[in-house]
Amino acid sequence: MFRGLMAFAVAIYHFANWYPVFPAGQFAAYTTKKVGAYGVEGFFIISGFCFFYLYGAETLTRRGLRDFHIKRFLRIAPLYYLAVGANLVFGLNAGPQHTLRMVAENGSFLFGFIHPNHSLVTGGWSIGLEYVFYLAFPLLAWAAARWKPFLALATLALLALSAPWSFTYVPQASWAGDMKFHTYVHVANHAFLFLLGGVVAQARLAWRGRLSTPVFLGLCLALALAFTLRYRNFYDDFVIMVGWPRYYFCAVCFAAVAVFAFYDFPDSWVKTTGKFLGEVSYSVYLLHPLVQEALLHAAPGGLGPWTGFFLGLALTLGLSALTYRFIEKPMMGQARRLCRA
């Protein structure tokens, strides 16, 4: 559920920029900027949680490594290739110049190592970082299974590694050529987030207790207030993406993942809706920029702000449901069959 909320938050942020429904300086405007920036960071923490929760207690054998990478590739690559293909075929303005080298980097997912902003998909830099984590994960899981303090110490080390980017490199980067954002997306600035998720997974495996519904709701309210009421009235997005504000909001995201991890949702329409959002989260994240391009071509004269905003979100959810049903889900089934072979 939380993974779906994070992906939807990024879509809301982008559509609110493309269709200015919230005047600058208002509560909704700067809150939307915060949920957009930290929706991605929350996604990284959730990825770390999921992988360490599922695999952290076992050693990945040679067969296990093969199966792990088959499942990861067929989960990520088909939809990503579809999005890249749409950008190439329709000449969309996403990422760097569409050279053979950039296509090769995207096809192999090596752009995450070379430079995440070599992605040919809007927002695809995070997919590059995810794939770096996938390749590093088996070794991390092996170390965490053999020495319990490893995850906490490695998290602290990577947190220290991120400090020069957060306090120096990103703030001092030039606005020219979008260098500030190019600096922000480096793996060294984000790697600690995946291990934060691993720390939550380790705690959940060790502690069998779960939060009651009143405690869960109270903590959610407290975190929502901590997120929305701190660091307000800014116009430059990077004010909240560097320095102490960055670590403050990462801490809130970490706490939110932990709260959701330690609560078992009862069967209800809330759980059903949350499950749906979680299932289509990857499609929502990758496809909402393509929906915006389609709206621009379908209505060259432009749409009203609220019309464009809600129509974009609705079409994104509808298209994401279709791609999950007819692309993602079949590919995951194919991965399971290959792993059984």
C-alpha positions in Angstrom: 0.0 0.0 0.0 2.7 2.5 1.0 4.6 1.7 -2.2 1.5 2.6 -4.2 1.0 5.8 -2.3 4.6 6.8 -3.0 4.3 6.3 -6.7 1.0 8.1 -6.8 2.6 11.0 -4.9 5.2 11.4 -7.6 2.4 11.5 -10.3 0.5 14.1 -8.3 3.6 16.2 -8.0 4.3 16.1 -11.8 0.7 16.7 -12.8 0.5 19.6 -10.4 3.5 21.1 -12.1 2.2 20.5 -15.6 -1.2 21.9 -14.6 -0.7 24.6 -12.0 -3.7 23.8 -9.8 -2.0 25.1 -6.6 -0.7 28.7 -6.6 2.9 29.1 -5.5 3.3 29.8 -1.8 0.2 28.0 -0.7 0.2 25.0 1.7 -0.9 22.6 -1.1 1.8 23.8 -3.5 4.8 23.2 -1.2 3.3 20.1 0.3 3.0 18.7 -3.2 6.6 19.4 -3.9 7.6 17.6 -0.7 5.6 14.5 -1.5 7.0 14.4 -5.0 10.6 14.6 -3.9 10.2 12.2 -1.0 7.9 9.8 -2.8 11.0 8.6 -4.7 13.1 8.4 -1.5 10.4 6.5 0.2 10.3 4.1 -2.7 14.0 3.3 -2.2 13.4 2.5 1.5 10.5 0.3 0.6 12.6 -1.6 -2.0 15.3 -2.2 0.6 12.7 -3.5 3.1 11.1 -5.8 0.6 14.3 -7.5 -0.5 15.9 -7.9 2.9 12.6 -9.2 4.2 12.2 -11.8 1.5 15.8 -12.8 1.0 17.8 -11.4 4.0 17.7 -14.6 6.1 19.1 -16.9 3.4 22.3 -17.3 1.4 21.8 -16.9 -2.3 23.2 -20.0 -4.0 24.3 -20.1 -7.6 20.8 -21.2 -8.6 19.3 -18.6 -6.2 21.4 -15.9 -7.9 20.2 -16.9 -11.3 16.5 -17.0 -10.2 16.9 -13.6 -8.4 18.2 -11.9 -11.5 15.7 -13.5 -13.8 12.8 -12.3 -11.6 14.3 -8.8 -11.3 15.0 -8.4 -15.0 11.6 -9.6 -16.1 9.9 -7.4 -13.4 11.7 -4.2 -14.4 12.8 -4.4 -18.0 9.7 -5.1 -20.2 7.8 -2.0 -19.0 10.9 0.1 -19.0 11.7 -0.9 -22.6 8.2 0.0 -23.5 8.6 3.5 -22.1 12.0 4.0 -23.7 10.5 2.8 -27.0 7.7 5.3 -26.8 10.2 8.1 -26.2 12.2 7.0 -29.2 9.4 6.4 -31.6 7.5 9.6 -30.8 10.5 11.8 -30.3 9.7 12.8 -26.8 12.0 15.1 -24.9 13.0 12.7 -22.1 16.6 12.3 -21.0 19.8 13.0 -23.0 20.2 12.9 -26.8 19.0 9.6 -28.2 22.4 8.3 -29.3 23.3 4.6 -29.8 25.4 4.8 -26.6 22.4 6.0 -24.6 20.2 3.4 -26.0 22.8 0.7 -25.1 23.1 2.1 -21.6 19.4 2.0 -21.1 19.0 -1.5 -22.7 21.6 -2.9 -20.3 20.6 -0.8 -17.3 24.3 0.3 -16.9 23.2 3.9 -16.9 22.7 3.6 -13.2 26.4 3.1 -12.8 27.5 5.6 -15.4 25.0 8.4 -14.7 21.4 7.9 -13.6 20.3 10.9 -15.7 21.2 9.0 -18.8 17.8 7.4 -18.5 15.7 7.9 -21.6 12.5 8.0 -19.5 11.3 10.9 -17.3 12.1 9.9 -13.7 14.0 6.9 -14.9 17.1 7.9 -12.9 15.5 6.1 -9.9 15.2 2.9 -12.0 18.9 3.0 -12.7 19.7 3.3 -8.9 17.3 0.4 -8.2 19.2 -1.8 -10.6 22.5 -0.9 -8.9 20.9 -2.1 -5.7 19.7 -5.3 -7.3 23.3 -6.1 -8.4 24.7 -5.3 -5.0 22.0 -6.9 -3.0 23.1 -10.6 -3.0 26.4 -9.6 -1.3 24.6 -7.4 1.1 22.1 -10.1 2.0 25.0 -12.6 2.5 26.8 -10.2 4.9 23.6 -9.3 6.8 22.7 -13.0 7.3 26.1 -13.7 8.8 26.6 -10.7 11.0 23.5 -8.9 12.4 25.2 -5.5 13.1 26.2 -5.3 9.4 23.1 -3.5 8.1 23.1 -0.8 10.8 26.9 -0.1 10.4 26.7 -0.2 6.6 23.7 2.2 6.7 25.7 4.6 8.9 28.7 4.4 6.5 26.5 5.2 3.5 24.8 7.9 5.4 28.2 9.5 6.0 29.0 9.0 2.3 25.9 11.0 1.3 26.8 14.0 3.4 29.2 15.7 1.0 26.6 15.5 -1.7 23.8 16.8 0.5 25.8 19.6 2.1 28.3 20.6 -0.5 28.2 19.1 -4.0 24.5 19.6 -4.7 24.1 23.0 -3.1 27.2 24.3 -4.9 26.3 22.8 -8.3 25.3 25.2 -11.1 21.8 25.7 -12.2 23.1 25.8 -15.8 22.5 22.7 -17.8 20.5 21.2 -14.9 23.7 20.3 -13.2 22.2 20.6 -9.7 19.8 17.8 -10.4 22.5 15.8 -12.3 24.5 16.0 -9.1 21.6 15.1 -6.8 20.8 11.8 -8.5 24.2 10.2 -7.9 24.0 6.8 -6.2 26.2 8.0 -3.4 23.5 10.4 -2.4 20.8 7.8 -2.1 22.4 4.4 -1.4 21.8 4.6 2.4 18.0 4.7 1.8 18.0 1.0 0.6 19.8 -0.1 3.7 17.4 1.9 5.9 14.7 -0.4 4.5 16.9 -3.4 5.3 17.1 -2.2 9.0 13.2 -2.1 9.1 13.1 -5.6 7.6 15.6 -6.9 10.1 13.5 -5.4 13.0 10.3 -6.9 11.6 11.8 -10.3 11.4 13.1 -10.1 14.9 10.0 -8.7 16.6 6.7 -10.4 16.1 4.6 -7.7 17.7 2.3 -5.6 15.6 0.7 -2.2 16.0 -2.9 -1.9 17.0 -5.2 0.1 14.7 -5.5 3.1 17.1 -1.7 3.3 17.5 -1.2 2.9 13.8 -3.6 5.7 13.0 -2.1 7.9 15.7 1.4 7.4 14.3 0.2 8.1 10.8 -1.3 11.4 11.9 1.8 12.4 13.8 4.0 11.6 10.8 1.7 13.5 8.4 1.9 16.5 10.6 5.7 16.2 10.9 5.9 16.0 7.1 3.6 18.8 6.2 4.2 21.4 8.9 8.0 21.5 8.9 10.0 23.5 6.2 7.2 25.5 4.6 7.0 28.6 2.3 9.8 27.7 -0.1 9.9 28.3 -3.8 13.1 26.5 -4.8 12.6 22.7 -4.6 16.2 22.1 -3.7 15.7 23.9 -0.3 14.1 20.7 1.0 16.4 18.3 -1.0 19.7 19.2 0.5 21.3 19.6 3.9 19.4 19.0 7.2 15.9 19.3 5.6 16.8 16.3 3.4 17.8 14.1 6.4 14.7 15.3 8.3 12.3 14.2 5.6 14.3 10.9 5.0 13.8 10.2 8.7 10.1 10.8 8.4 9.9 8.4 5.3 11.9 5.8 7.3 9.5 6.1 10.2 6.5 5.8 7.9 7.8 2.6 6.2 8.4 1.2 9.7 4.8 2.1 10.8 3.3 0.4 7.7 5.6 -2.6 8.1 4.4 -3.3 11.7 0.7 -3.0 11.0 -1.4 -5.8 9.5 -4.3 -4.3 7.6 -7.6 -6.1 8.2 -9.6 -7.2 5.1 -11.5 -4.2 3.9 -11.9 -1.9 0.8 -8.9 0.0 2.2 -6.7 -3.0 1.9 -8.1 -3.9 -1.5 -7.5 -0.4 -2.8 -4.0 -0.3 -1.2 -3.2 -3.7 -2.8 -4.2 -2.4 -6.2 -2.1 0.8 -5.8 0.9 -1.3 -4.8 0.5 -3.6 -7.8 0.3 -0.8 -10.4 2.9 1.4 -8.7 5.7 0.7 -11.2 3.3 1.4 -14.1 2.1 4.6 -12.5 5.6 5.8 -12.0 6.8 5.1 -15.5 3.8 5.9 -17.6 2.4 9.1 -16.1 4.8 11.3 -18.2 3.6 9.4 -21.3 0.0 10.2 -20.4 0.9 13.8 -20.2 2.5 13.7 -23.6 -0.7 12.1 -25.0 -2.8 14.9 -23.4 -0.6 17.5 -25.0 -1.1 16.0 -28.4 -4.8 15.3 -27.9 -5.5 18.9 -26.7 -2.9 21.2 -28.3 -4.9 24.2 -27.2 -4.4 23.1 -23.6 -6.7 21.9 -20.8 -8.0 23.7 -17.8 -5.7 23.1 -14.8 -8.1 21.0 -12.8 -9.3 19.1 -15.9 -5.8 18.3 -16.9 -4.8 17.4 -13.4 -7.6 14.9 -12.7 -7.8 13.6 -16.2 -4.1 12.9 -16.2 -4.3 11.0 -12.9 -7.4 9.0 -14.0 -5.8 8.0 -17.3 -2.6 7.1 -15.6 -4.4 4.7 -13.2 -6.5 3.2 -16.0 -3.4 2.7 -18.3 -1.4 1.3 -15.4 -4.1 -1.3 -14.6 -3.9 -2.4 -18.2 -0.2 -2.6 -18.4 0.0 -4.5 -15.1 -2.6 -7.0 -16.3 -1.2 -7.6 -19.8 2.5 -6.9 -19.4 3.8 -6.9 -15.9 1.8 -9.8 -14.5 2.5 -12.2 -17.5 6.2 -11.3 -17.3 6.3 -12.2 -13.6 4.6 -15.5 -14.4 7.1 -16.1 -17.1 9.9 -15.5 -14.6 8.5 -18.0 -12.2 8.3 -20.6 -14.9 11.9 -20.0 -16.0 13.0 -20.3 -12.4 11.3 -23.7 -12.0 13.0 -25.0 -15.2 
